[in-house]
Amino acid sequence: MKPVGILWAQRGNLFESRTMLREIAALRSQ
């Protein structure tokens, strides 16, 4: 896992983290 992911988790920015997960899911579904 990249340090950036850890920073997002520490910030607790649920909106951004969920948005990233949705983008990753979209890429995988293609």
N, CA, C and O atoms as a DFTB+ gen file, in Angstrom:
120 C
 N C O
     1  1       0.837      -1.192       0.000
     2  2       0.000       0.000       0.000
     3  2       0.876       1.247       0.000
     4  3       1.874       1.320       0.717
     5  1       0.496       2.207      -0.797
     6  2       1.283       3.433      -0.881
     7  2       1.065       4.301       0.360
     8  3      -0.005       4.260       0.968
     9  1       2.072       5.078       0.731
    10  2       1.947       5.984       1.880
    11  2       0.747       6.912       1.762
    12  3       0.150       7.301       2.766
    13  1       0.397       7.265       0.518
    14  2      -0.744       8.162       0.296
    15  2      -2.016       7.551       0.883
    16  3      -2.825       8.252       1.490
    17  1      -2.186       6.236       0.696
    18  2      -3.362       5.553       1.228
    19  2      -3.416       5.654       2.738
    20  3      -4.487       5.814       3.325
    21  1      -2.240       5.559       3.370
    22  2      -2.171       5.660       4.831
    23  2      -2.536       7.080       5.262
    24  3      -3.218       7.275       6.268
    25  1      -2.078       8.065       4.495
    26  2      -2.395       9.457       4.832
    27  2      -3.890       9.703       4.741
    28  3      -4.463      10.385       5.591
    29  1      -4.527       9.151       3.712
    30  2      -5.976       9.310       3.567
    31  2      -6.679       8.707       4.771
    32  3      -7.616       9.297       5.308
    33  1      -6.220       7.512       5.203
    34  2      -6.846       6.830       6.340
    35  2      -6.672       7.666       7.609
    36  3      -7.599       7.785       8.411
    37  1      -5.491       8.239       7.785
    38  2      -5.235       9.044       8.976
    39  2      -6.088      10.305       8.975
    40  3      -6.551      10.744      10.028
    41  1      -6.294      10.880       7.815
    42  2      -7.113      12.093       7.720
    43  2      -8.572      11.766       8.016
    44  3      -9.333      12.619       8.473
    45  1      -8.949      10.520       7.749
    46  2     -10.326      10.128       8.015
    47  2     -11.286      10.755       7.018
    48  3     -12.459      10.967       7.327
    49  1     -10.791      11.049       5.824
    50  2     -11.632      11.675       4.819
    51  2     -12.421      10.579       4.098
    52  3     -12.011      10.092       3.045
    53  1     -13.556      10.202       4.684
    54  2     -14.342       9.098       4.155
    55  2     -14.844       9.386       2.738
    56  3     -14.905       8.482       1.904
    57  1     -15.205      10.647       2.465
    58  2     -15.728      10.979       1.143
    59  2     -14.690      10.704       0.065
    60  3     -14.993      10.083      -0.953
    61  1     -13.464      11.169       0.293
    62  2     -12.406      10.976      -0.695
    63  2     -12.050       9.505      -0.851
    64  3     -11.873       9.014      -1.966
    65  1     -11.945       8.803       0.280
    66  2     -11.567       7.391       0.221
    67  2     -12.628       6.592      -0.528
    68  3     -12.296       5.711      -1.321
    69  1     -13.914       6.895      -0.278
    70  2     -14.988       6.179      -0.957
    71  2     -14.985       6.501      -2.443
    72  3     -15.269       5.639      -3.275
    73  1     -14.661       7.755      -2.774
    74  2     -14.599       8.150      -4.180
    75  2     -13.492       7.385      -4.888
    76  3     -13.665       6.927      -6.017
    77  1     -12.348       7.249      -4.214
    78  2     -11.227       6.508      -4.802
    79  2     -11.613       5.057      -5.028
    80  3     -11.298       4.481      -6.070
    81  1     -12.297       4.462      -4.050
    82  2     -12.705       3.062      -4.184
    83  2     -13.664       2.897      -5.358
    84  3     -13.593       1.905      -6.083
    85  1     -14.559       3.863      -5.547
    86  2     -15.520       3.792      -6.651
    87  2     -14.786       3.891      -7.988
    88  3     -15.126       3.195      -8.945
    89  1     -13.783       4.758      -8.043
    90  2     -13.012       4.910      -9.285
    91  2     -12.255       3.627      -9.592
    92  3     -12.200       3.195     -10.743
    93  1     -11.661       3.007      -8.547
    94  2     -10.921       1.759      -8.739
    95  2     -11.870       0.662      -9.216
    96  3     -11.534      -0.112     -10.113
    97  1     -13.053       0.599      -8.614
    98  2     -14.041      -0.412      -8.999
    99  2     -14.462      -0.211     -10.451
   100  3     -14.658      -1.180     -11.186
   101  1     -14.598       1.035     -10.857
   102  2     -14.993       1.329     -12.236
   103  2     -13.916       0.861     -13.209
   104  3     -14.224       0.306     -14.264
   105  1     -12.644       1.089     -12.849
   106  2     -11.547       0.669     -13.714
   107  2     -11.511      -0.856     -13.829
   108  3     -11.262      -1.402     -14.904
   109  1     -11.766      -1.541     -12.700
   110  2     -11.718      -3.000     -12.708
   111  2     -12.858      -3.579     -13.539
   112  3     -12.696      -4.615     -14.184
   113  1     -14.015      -2.910     -13.525
   114  2     -15.183      -3.443     -14.225
   115  2     -15.037      -3.310     -15.740
   116  3     -15.707      -4.013     -16.496
   117  1     -14.161      -2.406     -16.179
   118  2     -13.997      -2.195     -17.620
   119  2     -13.246      -3.339     -18.286
   120  3     -13.027      -3.311     -19.497
